[in-house]
């Protein structure tokens, strides 16, 4: 098990700051996910969002971080939170990478920048070997982000979308740490 990381850890890109999310970020998360265009692309999110549920989820982030179960970063641009990028489902050298951004931030490369910073964190600071991610089949923009980051498509599956209240096709992607034994195989 990797050593615990301080919650003072901050990741920086040329345009973004990624800092550990806090309970106080729930209001901004609620505002972002109150936009159907954002939340319909999130398989596990509820629409409309429930403020109490959102508060509880954000309040759990520091504990998940301390336990090494999830690392969730508030994505900040020009002093304002524009979304979240995280690693969760961490086990056996692998994790799931996720991200969501305010619709006003779409199409500017912020998702790619934020995810790249978290990927670097996953492979270097956490020593993970495999990252998984996925998108709704109708979320071409997110698929392009993952492919730009080096993820490869590994298949599709039918999953329940909480936001859409129906089954959707979910496209699965994987990225292996450069130089890992699994990548060479």
Secondary structure, DSSP 8 states (H G I E B T S, - for coil): ------TT-EEE-SS-EEEE--GGGHHHHHHHHTSHHHHTT-SS--SS--HHHHHHHHHHHHHHHHHTS-EEEEEEETTEEEEEEEEEEEETTEEEEEEEE-GGGTTTTHHHHHHHHHHHIIIIIS--SEEEEEEETT-HHHHHHHHHTT-EEEEEEEEEETTTTEEEEEEEEEEE-TT-HHHH-
